């Protein structure tokens, strides 16, 4: 089912020419569209995880939820940081889905705001490029903070030796 039809299905009472979608609906679409790459990255990461650590926890008497939350989850921080940053970058930089589904000016994303600097006959390039720098800053800062976890998560499980 196309995204527009799915969004229209969840908001049947909206009577307007274009679909008015709330922020939660857009967030849900981004989460679902990021799941395949997230599963792919975490599967490779978890396959490289030593099974003996989990078995040692089970022998010590830890239950399955305790083993997951005290051992597996803390050791998976590199993989989780990787999928978090990649998902954030995809959602932050997306223009196409937000442009199709959002029509209210109060709900528009930053990439749609940058498009407003381009007019029919004139484009304010100085203001547009300043807005692009401001839009890029959160992604660059997030990458610089989590750089080590991202590289570790992307290379985990890549080489077996």
Steps between C-alpha positions, in 0.01 A plus 500: 500500500648841410597728788252771407210254496617350829522844661155587365367174647621602847346849473161441329331809650738748343308678225757685297666476162834386638560264785567663832719267697616555855862479618441161658380355170810627321720363779329163469563493124869581554539230766338236280703599195825480703429152634652296213844661522482491881425128499777440246760686709393349833490147357860529387595650835323232705649216296844620606394499865661211697239245607714395798422824684128430489552137599712609797219729616245217470727266698530767771119496527406813307163490327460581131381862557778563754759358260372726226481821704822457702731335247381508139355853493806678652731311263282598204539875548719534189242335275212694656689828463564418135137436415393800707730741317421355157127519572534856627697606193246341265203658676664840543604528137182357347307733275289275280276324755447814708420705191233252390335450838524838675302795375466717813771765521530457878598134460750537215850358543827690468565371149163632390587834660820517295292453186311820584814705420455409135248713320349485153723776363765557762695293752662638813815285490669665799210431734447155348859391561493645853188295569670191355795544737262534793315187383822301467639591844291256712602206280869595511491548878323165551754327279795658681361395838426140396778453243671216685176307554397542136828369363501212749139412417554509124811282511376250760456158350662606173821299542519167677843383601 
